Amino acid sequence: MSAHAAAAGAAAVTAWTDPRDEIAVGVLMADGRLAPRRFADRAAAEAWARPEEGDQVVEWNLICECDG
């Protein structure tokens, strides 16, 4: 592996992400509990949820309670 490729790989591993962007998506079920599964994105949660039964798709920050 070249030095350039190694440096590029190291940069990708250590890239900083803003903790305000670490968002999880879930389904708050009608009984007030979160669905016992993880969703890849909002569309997957919406497909699983049953809004006619009171389910709501919710999003939250994984790291902190940050105000934009």
mmCIF file as Biopython writes it, N, C-alpha, C and O atoms, coordinates in Angstrom:
data_model
#
loop_
_atom_site.group_PDB
_atom_site.id
_atom_site.type_symbol
_atom_site.label_atom_id
_atom_site.label_alt_id
_atom_site.label_comp_id
_atom_site.label_asym_id
_atom_site.label_entity_id
_atom_site.label_seq_id
_atom_site.pdbx_PDB_ins_code
_atom_site.Cartn_x
_atom_site.Cartn_y
_atom_site.Cartn_z
_atom_site.occupancy
_atom_site.B_iso_or_equiv
_atom_site.auth_seq_id
_atom_site.auth_asym_id
_atom_site.pdbx_PDB_model_num
ATOM 1   N N  . MET A ? 1  ? 0.843   -1.162 0.000  1.0 0.0 1  A 1 
ATOM 2   C CA . MET A ? 1  ? 0.000   0.000  0.000  1.0 0.0 1  A 1 
ATOM 3   C C  . MET A ? 1  ? 0.895   1.233  0.000  1.0 0.0 1  A 1 
ATOM 4   O O  . MET A ? 1  ? 1.895   1.290  0.715  1.0 0.0 1  A 1 
ATOM 5   N N  . SER A ? 2  ? 0.525   2.206  -0.801 1.0 0.0 2  A 1 
ATOM 6   C CA . SER A ? 2  ? 1.324   3.421  -0.872 1.0 0.0 2  A 1 
ATOM 7   C C  . SER A ? 2  ? 1.085   4.287  0.360  1.0 0.0 2  A 1 
ATOM 8   O O  . SER A ? 2  ? 0.093   4.126  1.070  1.0 0.0 2  A 1 
ATOM 9   N N  . ALA A ? 3  ? 2.011   5.204  0.594  1.0 0.0 3  A 1 
ATOM 10  C CA . ALA A ? 3  ? 1.878   6.105  1.731  1.0 0.0 3  A 1 
ATOM 11  C C  . ALA A ? 3  ? 0.640   6.982  1.572  1.0 0.0 3  A 1 
ATOM 12  O O  . ALA A ? 3  ? -0.035  7.303  2.550  1.0 0.0 3  A 1 
ATOM 13  N N  . HIS A ? 4  ? 0.349   7.364  0.333  1.0 0.0 4  A 1 
ATOM 14  C CA . HIS A ? 4  ? -0.834  8.192  0.063  1.0 0.0 4  A 1 
ATOM 15  C C  . HIS A ? 4  ? -2.115  7.438  0.397  1.0 0.0 4  A 1 
ATOM 16  O O  . HIS A ? 4  ? -3.021  8.011  1.002  1.0 0.0 4  A 1 
ATOM 17  N N  . ALA A ? 5  ? -2.208  6.175  0.019  1.0 0.0 5  A 1 
ATOM 18  C CA . ALA A ? 5  ? -3.387  5.366  0.308  1.0 0.0 5  A 1 
ATOM 19  C C  . ALA A ? 5  ? -3.546  5.157  1.812  1.0 0.0 5  A 1 
ATOM 20  O O  . ALA A ? 5  ? -4.660  5.196  2.333  1.0 0.0 5  A 1 
ATOM 21  N N  . ALA A ? 6  ? -2.437  4.935  2.504  1.0 0.0 6  A 1 
ATOM 22  C CA . ALA A ? 6  ? -2.490  4.754  3.958  1.0 0.0 6  A 1 
ATOM 23  C C  . ALA A ? 6  ? -2.964  6.030  4.635  1.0 0.0 6  A 1 
ATOM 24  O O  . ALA A ? 6  ? -3.769  5.976  5.565  1.0 0.0 6  A 1 
ATOM 25  N N  . ALA A ? 7  ? -2.477  7.169  4.181  1.0 0.0 7  A 1 
ATOM 26  C CA . ALA A ? 7  ? -2.888  8.449  4.757  1.0 0.0 7  A 1 
ATOM 27  C C  . ALA A ? 7  ? -4.370  8.701  4.489  1.0 0.0 7  A 1 
ATOM 28  O O  . ALA A ? 7  ? -5.076  9.199  5.366  1.0 0.0 7  A 1 
ATOM 29  N N  . ALA A ? 8  ? -4.848  8.368  3.303  1.0 0.0 8  A 1 
ATOM 30  C CA . ALA A ? 8  ? -6.254  8.557  2.967  1.0 0.0 8  A 1 
ATOM 31  C C  . ALA A ? 8  ? -7.130  7.663  3.840  1.0 0.0 8  A 1 
ATOM 32  O O  . ALA A ? 8  ? -8.186  8.092  4.305  1.0 0.0 8  A 1 
ATOM 33  N N  . GLY A ? 9  ? -6.704  6.435  4.061  1.0 0.0 9  A 1 
ATOM 34  C CA . GLY A ? 9  ? -7.458  5.521  4.924  1.0 0.0 9  A 1 
ATOM 35  C C  . GLY A ? 9  ? -7.506  6.006  6.350  1.0 0.0 9  A 1 
ATOM 36  O O  . GLY A ? 9  ? -8.547  5.905  6.999  1.0 0.0 9  A 1 
ATOM 37  N N  . ALA A ? 10 ? -6.408  6.531  6.856  1.0 0.0 10 A 1 
ATOM 38  C CA . ALA A ? 10 ? -6.360  7.038  8.218  1.0 0.0 10 A 1 
ATOM 39  C C  . ALA A ? 10 ? -7.272  8.257  8.364  1.0 0.0 10 A 1 
ATOM 40  O O  . ALA A ? 10 ? -7.929  8.421  9.392  1.0 0.0 10 A 1 
ATOM 41  N N  . ALA A ? 11 ? -7.313  9.105  7.347  1.0 0.0 11 A 1 
ATOM 42  C CA . ALA A ? 11 ? -8.163  10.286 7.398  1.0 0.0 11 A 1 
ATOM 43  C C  . ALA A ? 11 ? -9.630  9.883  7.444  1.0 0.0 11 A 1 
ATOM 44  O O  . ALA A ? 11 ? -10.420 10.514 8.147  1.0 0.0 11 A 1 
ATOM 45  N N  . ALA A ? 12 ? -10.002 8.854  6.716  1.0 0.0 12 A 1 
ATOM 46  C CA . ALA A ? 12 ? -11.394 8.415  6.702  1.0 0.0 12 A 1 
ATOM 47  C C  . ALA A ? 12 ? -11.804 7.862  8.060  1.0 0.0 12 A 1 
ATOM 48  O O  . ALA A ? 12 ? -12.947 8.046  8.475  1.0 0.0 12 A 1 
ATOM 49  N N  . VAL A ? 13 ? -10.915 7.201  8.745  1.0 0.0 13 A 1 
ATOM 50  C CA . VAL A ? 13 ? -11.228 6.596  10.036 1.0 0.0 13 A 1 
ATOM 51  C C  . VAL A ? 13 ? -11.377 7.655  11.116 1.0 0.0 13 A 1 
ATOM 52  O O  . VAL A ? 13 ? -12.212 7.506  12.008 1.0 0.0 13 A 1 
ATOM 53  N N  . THR A ? 14 ? -10.596 8.711  11.056 1.0 0.0 14 A 1 
ATOM 54  C CA . THR A ? 14 ? -10.591 9.714  12.112 1.0 0.0 14 A 1 
ATOM 55  C C  . THR A ? 14 ? -11.440 10.932 11.784 1.0 0.0 14 A 1 
ATOM 56  O O  . THR A ? 14 ? -11.352 11.942 12.483 1.0 0.0 14 A 1 
ATOM 57  N N  . ALA A ? 15 ? -12.250 10.866 10.749 1.0 0.0 15 A 1 
ATOM 58  C CA . ALA A ? 15 ? -13.065 12.017 10.372 1.0 0.0 15 A 1 
ATOM 59  C C  . ALA A ? 15 ? -14.039 12.359 11.493 1.0 0.0 15 A 1 
ATOM 60  O O  . ALA A ? 15 ? -14.690 11.474 12.048 1.0 0.0 15 A 1 
ATOM 61  N N  . TRP A ? 16 ? -14.137 13.627 11.820 1.0 0.0 16 A 1 
ATOM 62  C CA . TRP A ? 16 ? -15.010 14.099 12.880 1.0 0.0 16 A 1 
ATOM 63  C C  . TRP A ? 16 ? -16.426 14.250 12.360 1.0 0.0 16 A 1 
ATOM 64  O O  . TRP A ? 16 ? -16.630 14.719 11.240 1.0 0.0 16 A 1 
ATOM 65  N N  . THR A ? 17 ? -17.400 13.860 13.154 1.0 0.0 17 A 1 
ATOM 66  C CA . THR A ? 17 ? -18.797 14.104 12.816 1.0 0.0 17 A 1 
ATOM 67  C C  . THR A ? 17 ? -19.430 14.901 13.945 1.0 0.0 17 A 1 
ATOM 68  O O  . THR A ? 17 ? -19.131 14.694 15.120 1.0 0.0 17 A 1 
ATOM 69  N N  . ASP A ? 18 ? -20.284 15.789 13.574 1.0 0.0 18 A 1 
ATOM 70  C CA . ASP A ? 18 ? -20.969 16.642 14.540 1.0 0.0 18 A 1 
ATOM 71  C C  . ASP A ? 18 ? -21.968 15.791 15.326 1.0 0.0 18 A 1 
ATOM 72  O O  . ASP A ? 18 ? -22.826 15.150 14.719 1.0 0.0 18 A 1 
ATOM 73  N N  . PRO A ? 19 ? -21.881 15.766 16.648 1.0 0.0 19 A 1 
ATOM 74  C CA . PRO A ? 19 ? -22.794 14.935 17.434 1.0 0.0 19 A 1 
ATOM 75  C C  . PRO A ? 19 ? -24.261 15.323 17.267 1.0 0.0 19 A 1 
ATOM 76  O O  . PRO A ? 19 ? -25.148 14.516 17.544 1.0 0.0 19 A 1 
ATOM 77  N N  . ARG A ? 20 ? -24.524 16.533 16.822 1.0 0.0 20 A 1 
ATOM 78  C CA . ARG A ? 20 ? -25.910 16.946 16.581 1.0 0.0 20 A 1 
ATOM 79  C C  . ARG A ? 20 ? -26.504 16.215 15.384 1.0 0.0 20 A 1 
ATOM 80  O O  . ARG A ? 20 ? -27.721 16.207 15.201 1.0 0.0 20 A 1 
ATOM 81  N N  . ASP A ? 21 ? -25.637 15.593 14.557 1.0 0.0 21 A 1 
ATOM 82  C CA . ASP A ? 21 ? -26.102 14.862 13.385 1.0 0.0 21 A 1 
ATOM 83  C C  . ASP A ? 21 ? -26.290 13.374 13.644 1.0 0.0 21 A 1 
ATOM 84  O O  . ASP A ? 21 ? -26.697 12.647 12.737 1.0 0.0 21 A 1 
ATOM 85  N N  . GLU A ? 22 ? -26.006 12.901 14.852 1.0 0.0 22 A 1 
ATOM 86  C CA . GLU A ? 22 ? -26.148 11.485 15.203 1.0 0.0 22 A 1 
ATOM 87  C C  . GLU A ? 22 ? -27.599 11.228 15.606 1.0 0.0 22 A 1 
ATOM 88  O O  . GLU A ? 22 ? -27.934 11.254 16.790 1.0 0.0 22 A 1 
ATOM 89  N N  . ILE A ? 23 ? -28.451 10.981 14.621 1.0 0.0 23 A 1 
ATOM 90  C CA . ILE A ? 23 ? -29.885 10.864 14.843 1.0 0.0 23 A 1 
ATOM 91  C C  . ILE A ? 23 ? -30.334 9.416  14.685 1.0 0.0 23 A 1 
ATOM 92  O O  . ILE A ? 23 ? -29.952 8.734  13.734 1.0 0.0 23 A 1 
ATOM 93  N N  . ALA A ? 24 ? -31.147 8.959  15.626 1.0 0.0 24 A 1 
ATOM 94  C CA . ALA A ? 24 ? -31.743 7.625  15.557 1.0 0.0 24 A 1 
ATOM 95  C C  . ALA A ? 24 ? -33.220 7.783  15.211 1.0 0.0 24 A 1 
ATOM 96  O O  . ALA A ? 24 ? -33.838 8.801  15.523 1.0 0.0 24 A 1 
ATOM 97  N N  . VAL A ? 25 ? -33.763 6.779  14.574 1.0 0.0 25 A 1 
ATOM 98  C CA . VAL A ? 25 ? -35.178 6.772  14.221 1.0 0.0 25 A 1 
ATOM 99  C C  . VAL A ? 25 ? -35.809 5.561  14.877 1.0 0.0 25 A 1 
ATOM 100 O O  . VAL A ? 25 ? -35.233 4.473  14.865 1.0 0.0 25 A 1 
ATOM 101 N N  . GLY A ? 26 ? -36.972 5.740  15.441 1.0 0.0 26 A 1 
ATOM 102 C CA . GLY A ? 26 ? -37.672 4.630  16.063 1.0 0.0 26 A 1 
ATOM 103 C C  . GLY A ? 26 ? -39.163 4.796  15.936 1.0 0.0 26 A 1 
ATOM 104 O O  . GLY A ? 26 ? -39.654 5.752  15.336 1.0 0.0 26 A 1 
ATOM 105 N N  . VAL A ? 27 ? -39.878 3.847  16.511 1.0 0.0 27 A 1 
ATOM 106 C CA . VAL A ? 27 ? -41.334 3.910  16.516 1.0 0.0 27 A 1 
ATOM 107 C C  . VAL A ? 27 ? -41.793 3.894  17.965 1.0 0.0 27 A 1 
ATOM 108 O O  . VAL A ? 27 ? -41.491 2.967  18.717 1.0 0.0 27 A 1 
ATOM 109 N N  . LEU A ? 28 ? -42.526 4.935  18.345 1.0 0.0 28 A 1 
ATOM 110 C CA . LEU A ? 28 ? -43.152 4.995  19.648 1.0 0.0 28 A 1 
ATOM 111 C C  . LEU A ? 28 ? -44.520 4.342  19.488 1.0 0.0 28 A 1 
ATOM 112 O O  . LEU A ? 28 ? -45.406 4.871  18.817 1.0 0.0 28 A 1 
ATOM 113 N N  . MET A ? 29 ? -44.667 3.199  20.111 1.0 0.0 29 A 1 
ATOM 114 C CA . MET A ? 29 ? -45.899 2.440  19.951 1.0 0.0 29 A 1 
ATOM 115 C C  . MET A ? 29 ? -47.020 3.045  20.796 1.0 0.0 29 A 1 
ATOM 116 O O  . MET A ? 29 ? -46.769 3.829  21.711 1.0 0.0 29 A 1 
ATOM 117 N N  . ALA A ? 30 ? -48.242 2.674  20.480 1.0 0.0 30 A 1 
ATOM 118 C CA . ALA A ? 30 ? -49.413 3.235  21.145 1.0 0.0 30 A 1 
ATOM 119 C C  . ALA A ? 30 ? -49.381 3.035  22.653 1.0 0.0 30 A 1 
ATOM 120 O O  . ALA A ? 30 ? -49.976 3.823  23.389 1.0 0.0 30 A 1 
ATOM 121 N N  . ASP A ? 31 ? -48.690 1.984  23.133 1.0 0.0 31 A 1 
ATOM 122 C CA . ASP A ? 31 ? -48.623 1.731  24.577 1.0 0.0 31 A 1 
ATOM 123 C C  . ASP A ? 31 ? -47.548 2.565  25.279 1.0 0.0 31 A 1 
ATOM 124 O O  . ASP A ? 31 ? -47.331 2.407  26.481 1.0 0.0 31 A 1 
ATOM 125 N N  . GLY A ? 32 ? -46.869 3.457  24.533 1.0 0.0 32 A 1 
ATOM 126 C CA . GLY A ? 32 ? -45.871 4.347  25.115 1.0 0.0 32 A 1 
ATOM 127 C C  . GLY A ? 32 ? -44.459 3.801  25.127 1.0 0.0 32 A 1 
ATOM 128 O O  . GLY A ? 32 ? -43.545 4.485  25.588 1.0 0.0 32 A 1 
ATOM 129 N N  . ARG A ? 33 ? -44.252 2.587  24.632 1.0 0.0 33 A 1 
ATOM 130 C CA . ARG A ? 33 ? -42.907 2.002  24.584 1.0 0.0 33 A 1 
ATOM 131 C C  . ARG A ? 33 ? -42.328 2.157  23.187 1.0 0.0 33 A 1 
ATOM 132 O O  . ARG A ? 33 ? -43.054 2.243  22.197 1.0 0.0 33 A 1 
ATOM 133 N N  . LEU A ? 34 ? -40.991 2.189  23.132 1.0 0.0 34 A 1 
ATOM 134 C CA . LEU A ? 34 ? -40.320 2.194  21.831 1.0 0.0 34 A 1 
ATOM 135 C C  . LEU A ? 34 ? -40.341 0.784  21.262 1.0 0.0 34 A 1 
ATOM 136 O O  . LEU A ? 34 ? -40.234 -0.196 22.000 1.0 0.0 34 A 1 
ATOM 137 N N  . ALA A ? 35 ? -40.479 0.689  19.963 1.0 0.0 35 A 1 
ATOM 138 C CA . ALA A ? 35 ? -40.444 -0.619 19.293 1.0 0.0 35 A 1 
ATOM 139 C C  . ALA A ? 35 ? -39.118 -1.300 19.600 1.0 0.0 35 A 1 
ATOM 140 O O  . ALA A ? 35 ? -38.076 -0.645 19.610 1.0 0.0 35 A 1 
ATOM 141 N N  . PRO A ? 36 ? -39.143 -2.598 19.848 1.0 0.0 36 A 1 
ATOM 142 C CA . PRO A ? 36 ? -37.923 -3.320 20.233 1.0 0.0 36 A 1 
ATOM 143 C C  . PRO A ? 36 ? -37.063 -3.705 19.031 1.0 0.0 36 A 1 
ATOM 144 O O  . PRO A ? 36 ? -36.660 -4.861 18.900 1.0 0.0 36 A 1 
ATOM 145 N N  . ARG A ? 37 ? -36.788 -2.759 18.171 1.0 0.0 37 A 1 
ATOM 146 C CA . ARG A ? 37 ? -35.933 -2.999 17.012 1.0 0.0 37 A 1 
ATOM 147 C C  . ARG A ? 37 ? -35.327 -1.698 16.531 1.0 0.0 37 A 1 
ATOM 148 O O  . ARG A ? 37 ? -35.758 -0.615 16.926 1.0 0.0 37 A 1 
ATOM 149 N N  . ARG A ? 38 ? -34.326 -1.811 15.676 1.0 0.0 38 A 1 
ATOM 150 C CA . ARG A ? 38 ? -33.656 -0.639 15.098 1.0 0.0 38 A 1 
ATOM 151 C C  . ARG A ? 38 ? -34.087 -0.485 13.647 1.0 0.0 38 A 1 
ATOM 152 O O  . ARG A ? 38 ? -34.403 -1.463 12.971 1.0 0.0 38 A 1 
ATOM 153 N N  . PHE A ? 39 ? -34.096 0.746  13.186 1.0 0.0 39 A 1 
ATOM 154 C CA . PHE A ? 39 ? -34.483 1.049  11.813 1.0 0.0 39 A 1 
ATOM 155 C C  . PHE A ? 39 ? -33.328 1.754  11.115 1.0 0.0 39 A 1 
ATOM 156 O O  . PHE A ? 39 ? -32.662 2.605  11.705 1.0 0.0 39 A 1 
ATOM 157 N N  . ALA A ? 40 ? -33.099 1.403  9.878  1.0 0.0 40 A 1 
ATOM 158 C CA . ALA A ? 40 ? -32.002 1.987  9.107  1.0 0.0 40 A 1 
ATOM 159 C C  . ALA A ? 40 ? -32.251 3.465  8.805  1.0 0.0 40 A 1 
ATOM 160 O O  . ALA A ? 40 ? -31.312 4.258  8.738  1.0 0.0 40 A 1 
ATOM 161 N N  . ASP A ? 41 ? -33.502 3.823  8.627  1.0 0.0 41 A 1 
ATOM 162 C CA . ASP A ? 41 ? -33.844 5.202  8.305  1.0 0.0 41 A 1 
ATOM 163 C C  . ASP A ? 41 ? -35.320 5.443  8.588  1.0 0.0 41 A 1 
ATOM 164 O O  . ASP A ? 41 ? -36.050 4.533  8.983  1.0 0.0 41 A 1 
ATOM 165 N N  . ARG A ? 42 ? -35.740 6.669  8.382  1.0 0.0 42 A 1 
ATOM 166 C CA . ARG A ? 42 ? -37.136 7.047  8.664  1.0 0.0 42 A 1 
ATOM 167 C C  . ARG A ? 42 ? -38.111 6.264  7.798  1.0 0.0 42 A 1 
ATOM 168 O O  . ARG A ? 42 ? -39.177 5.870  8.272  1.0 0.0 42 A 1 
ATOM 169 N N  . ALA A ? 43 ? -37.765 6.033  6.539  1.0 0.0 43 A 1 
ATOM 170 C CA . ALA A ? 43 ? -38.660 5.296  5.641  1.0 0.0 43 A 1 
ATOM 171 C C  . ALA A ? 43 ? -38.926 3.883  6.155  1.0 0.0 43 A 1 
ATOM 172 O O  . ALA A ? 43 ? -40.053 3.396  6.065  1.0 0.0 43 A 1 
ATOM 173 N N  . ALA A ? 44 ? -37.905 3.224  6.689  1.0 0.0 44 A 1 
ATOM 174 C CA . ALA A ? 44 ? -38.079 1.877  7.231  1.0 0.0 44 A 1 
ATOM 175 C C  . ALA A ? 44 ? -38.982 1.906  8.463  1.0 0.0 44 A 1 
ATOM 176 O O  . ALA A ? 44 ? -39.820 1.021  8.641  1.0 0.0 44 A 1 
ATOM 177 N N  . ALA A ? 45 ? -38.814 2.913  9.306  1.0 0.0 45 A 1 
ATOM 178 C CA . ALA A ? 45 ? -39.661 3.038  10.496 1.0 0.0 45 A 1 
ATOM 179 C C  . ALA A ? 45 ? -41.107 3.316  10.100 1.0 0.0 45 A 1 
ATOM 180 O O  . ALA A ? 45 ? -42.033 2.762  10.691 1.0 0.0 45 A 1 
ATOM 181 N N  . GLU A ? 46 ? -41.300 4.166  9.110  1.0 0.0 46 A 1 
ATOM 182 C CA . GLU A ? 46 ? -42.652 4.480  8.658  1.0 0.0 46 A 1 
ATOM 183 C C  . GLU A ? 46 ? -43.334 3.256  8.049  1.0 0.0 46 A 1 
ATOM 184 O O  . GLU A ? 46 ? -44.538 3.068  8.217  1.0 0.0 46 A 1 
ATOM 185 N N  . ALA A ? 47 ? -42.565 2.425  7.341  1.0 0.0 47 A 1 
ATOM 186 C CA . ALA A ? 47 ? -43.122 1.211  6.754  1.0 0.0 47 A 1 
ATOM 187 C C  . ALA A ? 47 ? -43.547 0.217  7.832  1.0 0.0 47 A 1 
ATOM 188 O O  . ALA A ? 47 ? -44.509 -0.528 7.639  1.0 0.0 47 A 1 
ATOM 189 N N  . TRP A ? 48 ? -42.847 0.195  8.957  1.0 0.0 48 A 1 
ATOM 190 C CA . TRP A ? 48 ? -43.127 -0.752 10.034 1.0 0.0 48 A 1 
ATOM 191 C C  . TRP A ? 48 ? -44.248 -0.266 10.954 1.0 0.0 48 A 1 
ATOM 192 O O  . TRP A ? 48 ? -45.038 -1.065 11.457 1.0 0.0 48 A 1 
ATOM 193 N N  . ALA A ? 49 ? -44.308 1.035  11.164 1.0 0.0 49 A 1 
ATOM 194 C CA . ALA A ? 49 ? -45.276 1.619  12.109 1.0 0.0 49 A 1 
ATOM 195 C C  . ALA A ? 49 ? -46.713 1.413  11.631 1.0 0.0 49 A 1 
ATOM 196 O O  . ALA A ? 49 ? -46.991 1.267  10.441 1.0 0.0 49 A 1 
ATOM 197 N N  . ARG A ? 50 ? -47.607 1.409  12.618 1.0 0.0 50 A 1 
ATOM 198 C CA . ARG A ? 50 ? -49.042 1.308  12.340 1.0 0.0 50 A 1 
ATOM 199 C C  . ARG A ? 50 ? -49.727 2.554  12.914 1.0 0.0 50 A 1 
ATOM 200 O O  . ARG A ? 50 ? -50.255 2.526  14.026 1.0 0.0 50 A 1 
ATOM 201 N N  . PRO A ? 51 ? -49.709 3.635  12.148 1.0 0.0 51 A 1 
ATOM 202 C CA . PRO A ? 51 ? -50.280 4.889  12.660 1.0 0.0 51 A 1 
ATOM 203 C C  . PRO A ? 51 ? -51.773 4.768  12.980 1.0 0.0 51 A 1 
ATOM 204 O O  . PRO A ? 51 ? -52.274 5.474  13.855 1.0 0.0 51 A 1 
ATOM 205 N N  . GLU A ? 52 ? -52.475 3.895  12.290 1.0 0.0 52 A 1 
ATOM 206 C CA . GLU A ? 52 ? -53.899 3.705  12.560 1.0 0.0 52 A 1 
ATOM 207 C C  . GLU A ? 52 ? -54.138 3.105  13.955 1.0 0.0 52 A 1 
ATOM 208 O O  . GLU A ? 52 ? -55.247 3.176  14.483 1.0 0.0 52 A 1 
ATOM 209 N N  . GLU A ? 53 ? -53.090 2.516  14.544 1.0 0.0 53 A 1 
ATOM 210 C CA . GLU A ? 53 ? -53.177 1.960  15.895 1.0 0.0 53 A 1 
ATOM 211 C C  . GLU A ? 53 ? -52.527 2.877  16.936 1.0 0.0 53 A 1 
ATOM 212 O O  . GLU A ? 53 ? -52.459 2.533  18.116 1.0 0.0 53 A 1 
ATOM 213 N N  . GLY A ? 54 ? -52.050 4.043  16.495 1.0 0.0 54 A 1 
ATOM 214 C CA . GLY A ? 54 ? -51.476 5.017  17.414 1.0 0.0 54 A 1 
ATOM 215 C C  . GLY A ? 54 ? -49.954 5.082  17.421 1.0 0.0 54 A 1 
ATOM 216 O O  . GLY A ? 54 ? -49.385 5.854  18.193 1.0 0.0 54 A 1 
ATOM 217 N N  . ASP A ? 55 ? -49.278 4.296  16.584 1.0 0.0 55 A 1 
ATOM 218 C CA . ASP A ? 55 ? -47.814 4.348  16.514 1.0 0.0 55 A 1 
ATOM 219 C C  . ASP A ? 55 ? -47.355 5.677  15.917 1.0 0.0 55 A 1 
ATOM 220 O O  . ASP A ? 55 ? -48.023 6.240  15.050 1.0 0.0 55 A 1 
ATOM 221 N N  . GLN A ? 56 ? -46.207 6.175  16.390 1.0 0.0 56 A 1 
ATOM 222 C CA . GLN A ? 56 ? -45.615 7.406  15.869 1.0 0.0 56 A 1 
ATOM 223 C C  . GLN A ? 56 ? -44.142 7.166  15.571 1.0 0.0 56 A 1 
ATOM 224 O O  . GLN A ? 56 ? -43.434 6.550  16.367 1.0 0.0 56 A 1 
ATOM 225 N N  . VAL A ? 57 ? -43.684 7.651  14.427 1.0 0.0 57 A 1 
ATOM 226 C CA . VAL A ? 57 ? -42.258 7.610  14.111 1.0 0.0 57 A 1 
ATOM 227 C C  . VAL A ? 57 ? -41.602 8.779  14.834 1.0 0.0 57 A 1 
ATOM 228 O O  . VAL A ? 57 ? -42.065 9.916  14.741 1.0 0.0 57 A 1 
ATOM 229 N N  . VAL A ? 58 ? -40.522 8.491  15.553 1.0 0.0 58 A 1 
ATOM 230 C CA . VAL A ? 58 ? -39.827 9.515  16.326 1.0 0.0 58 A 1 
ATOM 231 C C  . VAL A ? 58 ? -38.341 9.512  15.985 1.0 0.0 58 A 1 
ATOM 232 O O  . VAL A ? 58 ? -37.794 8.501  15.547 1.0 0.0 58 A 1 
ATOM 233 N N  . GLU A ? 59 ? -37.707 10.645 16.190 1.0 0.0 59 A 1 
ATOM 234 C CA . GLU A ? 59 ? -36.265 10.783 15.977 1.0 0.0 59 A 1 
ATOM 235 C C  . GLU A ? 59 ? -35.662 11.399 17.228 1.0 0.0 59 A 1 
ATOM 236 O O  . GLU A ? 59 ? -36.286 12.233 17.883 1.0 0.0 59 A 1 
ATOM 237 N N  . TRP A ? 60 ? -34.439 10.980 17.557 1.0 0.0 60 A 1 
ATOM 238 C CA . TRP A ? 60 ? -33.738 11.555 18.695 1.0 0.0 60 A 1 
ATOM 239 C C  . TRP A ? 60 ? -32.248 11.519 18.438 1.0 0.0 60 A 1 
ATOM 240 O O  . TRP A ? 60 ? -31.746 10.749 17.619 1.0 0.0 60 A 1 
ATOM 241 N N  . ASN A ? 61 ? -31.555 12.384 19.171 1.0 0.0 61 A 1 
ATOM 242 C CA . ASN A ? 61 ? -30.110 12.470 19.055 1.0 0.0 61 A 1 
ATOM 243 C C  . ASN A ? 61 ? -29.484 11.400 19.946 1.0 0.0 61 A 1 
ATOM 244 O O  . ASN A ? 61 ? -29.845 11.277 21.116 1.0 0.0 61 A 1 
ATOM 245 N N  . LEU A ? 62 ? -28.548 10.626 19.397 1.0 0.0 62 A 1 
ATOM 246 C CA . LEU A ? 62 ? -27.922 9.541  20.143 1.0 0.0 62 A 1 
ATOM 247 C C  . LEU A ? 62 ? -26.929 10.018 21.189 1.0 0.0 62 A 1 
ATOM 248 O O  . LEU A ? 62 ? -26.670 9.302  22.156 1.0 0.0 62 A 1 
ATOM 249 N N  . ILE A ? 63 ? -26.376 11.189 21.024 1.0 0.0 63 A 1 
ATOM 250 C CA . ILE A ? 63 ? -25.308 11.665 21.882 1.0 0.0 63 A 1 
ATOM 251 C C  . ILE A ? 63 ? -25.797 12.623 22.963 1.0 0.0 63 A 1 
ATOM 252 O O  . ILE A ? 63 ? -25.444 12.481 24.134 1.0 0.0 63 A 1 
ATOM 253 N N  . CYS A ? 64 ? -26.586 13.571 22.577 1.0 0.0 64 A 1 
ATOM 254 C CA . CYS A ? 64 ? -26.944 14.621 23.521 1.0 0.0 64 A 1 
ATOM 255 C C  . CYS A ? 64 ? -28.316 15.192 23.203 1.0 0.0 64 A 1 
ATOM 256 O O  . CYS A ? 64 ? -28.907 14.886 22.167 1.0 0.0 64 A 1 
ATOM 257 N N  . GLU A ? 65 ? -28.806 16.013 24.096 1.0 0.0 65 A 1 
ATOM 258 C CA . GLU A ? 65 ? -30.003 16.772 23.850 1.0 0.0 65 A 1 
ATOM 259 C C  . GLU A ? 65 ? -29.548 18.140 23.360 1.0 0.0 65 A 1 
ATOM 260 O O  . GLU A ? 65 ? -29.450 19.088 24.139 1.0 0.0 65 A 1 
ATOM 261 N N  . CYS A ? 66 ? -29.271 18.236 22.060 1.0 0.0 66 A 1 
ATOM 262 C CA . CYS A ? 66 ? -28.670 19.432 21.480 1.0 0.0 66 A 1 
ATOM 263 C C  . CYS A ? 66 ? -29.727 20.314 20.827 1.0 0.0 66 A 1 
ATOM 264 O O  . CYS A ? 66 ? -30.619 19.812 20.143 1.0 0.0 66 A 1 
ATOM 265 N N  . ASP A ? 67 ? -29.635 21.588 21.027 1.0 0.0 67 A 1 
ATOM 266 C CA . ASP A ? 67 ? -30.484 22.529 20.315 1.0 0.0 67 A 1 
ATOM 267 C C  . ASP A ? 67 ? -29.668 23.102 19.172 1.0 0.0 67 A 1 
ATOM 268 O O  . ASP A ? 67 ? -28.712 23.851 19.368 1.0 0.0 67 A 1 
ATOM 269 N N  . GLY A ? 68 ? -30.085 22.718 17.956 1.0 0.0 68 A 1 
ATOM 270 C CA . GLY A ? 68 ? -29.525 23.077 16.686 1.0 0.0 68 A 1 
ATOM 271 C C  . GLY A ? 68 ? -28.431 23.988 16.646 1.0 0.0 68 A 1 
ATOM 272 O O  . GLY A ? 68 ? -27.936 24.310 15.566 1.0 0.0 68 A 1 
#
